[in-house]
Amino acid sequence: MHSTDLAFYTCDELIRELMQRNTFYGCVIHSAEDHKHDEWDERTFRVHYNQNLDRTVTGRLLDRIAEHLNVHSD
C-alpha cells in the first residue's frame, strides 16, 4: 500500500488492516463519532487491540494514557 492510496480507505478499514498485522503491538483509540470542529467536548471513544496485547496489558496501557491526560489537561 502506498501512502497516496490511504486517502481511498475509511478509518474503519485502516484500523481493521492494522489490527490484522502481527507486527502491530499497541492499541488504537479514536472518537466514536466524527469530530469536525475545533472545540473539544466530552467524547465517547472506541478502543481496538489485537492478539499481541491481552486485556490486562491493554487496561494498564489505557490507565497510563488516562493519567497522562489528567496531568497534561491544564
C-alpha positions as CSV (number, residue, x, y, z in Angstrom):
1,M,0.0,0.0,0.0
2,H,1.4,3.4,-1.0
3,S,0.9,6.4,1.2
4,T,-1.2,8.1,-1.6
5,D,-3.5,5.1,-1.5
6,L,-4.5,5.8,2.1
7,A,-6.9,8.6,1.0
8,F,-9.2,6.0,-0.5
9,Y,-9.8,4.0,2.7
10,T,-12.1,4.7,5.6
11,C,-10.8,4.9,9.1
12,D,-12.5,1.6,10.0
13,E,-10.8,-0.1,7.1
14,L,-7.4,1.2,8.1
15,I,-7.9,0.2,11.7
16,R,-9.0,-3.3,10.6
17,E,-5.9,-3.6,8.5
18,L,-3.7,-2.5,11.4
19,M,-5.3,-5.0,13.8
20,Q,-4.6,-7.9,11.4
21,R,-0.9,-7.2,11.4
22,N,1.3,-9.5,13.5
23,T,3.9,-6.7,13.8
24,F,1.4,-4.2,15.5
25,Y,1.8,-4.1,19.2
26,G,-0.4,-1.4,20.7
27,C,-4.0,-0.2,20.6
28,V,-5.9,2.4,18.6
29,I,-8.2,4.9,20.4
30,H,-10.5,7.0,18.3
31,S,-13.6,9.1,18.7
32,A,-16.8,7.0,18.2
33,E,-18.3,9.8,16.1
34,D,-16.8,12.1,13.5
35,H,-15.3,15.3,15.0
36,K,-15.2,18.1,12.5
37,H,-15.0,21.2,14.6
38,D,-12.2,22.7,16.7
39,E,-13.9,22.8,20.1
40,W,-13.3,19.7,22.3
41,D,-16.0,18.4,24.5
42,E,-16.6,15.2,26.3
43,R,-16.3,12.4,23.8
44,T,-17.1,8.7,23.6
45,F,-14.1,6.6,22.3
46,R,-13.6,3.2,20.8
47,V,-10.6,1.1,21.6
48,H,-9.2,-1.6,19.4
49,Y,-6.4,-4.0,20.2
50,N,-5.3,-7.2,18.6
51,Q,-3.9,-10.6,19.8
52,N,-0.5,-9.1,20.5
53,L,-1.9,-7.4,23.7
54,D,-4.0,-9.2,26.2
55,R,-6.8,-7.5,28.0
56,T,-4.8,-6.9,31.2
57,V,-1.9,-5.2,29.4
58,T,-4.3,-3.1,27.3
59,G,-6.0,-2.0,30.5
60,R,-2.7,-0.9,32.1
61,L,-1.8,0.9,28.9
62,L,-5.1,2.8,28.9
63,D,-4.6,3.6,32.6
64,R,-1.3,5.2,31.8
65,I,-2.8,7.2,29.0
66,A,-5.6,8.5,31.3
67,E,-3.0,9.5,33.9
68,H,-1.0,11.4,31.2
69,L,-4.2,13.2,30.0
70,N,-5.1,14.2,33.6
71,V,-1.7,15.6,34.2
72,H,-1.5,17.5,30.9
73,S,-5.1,18.7,30.7
74,D,-4.5,22.1,32.2
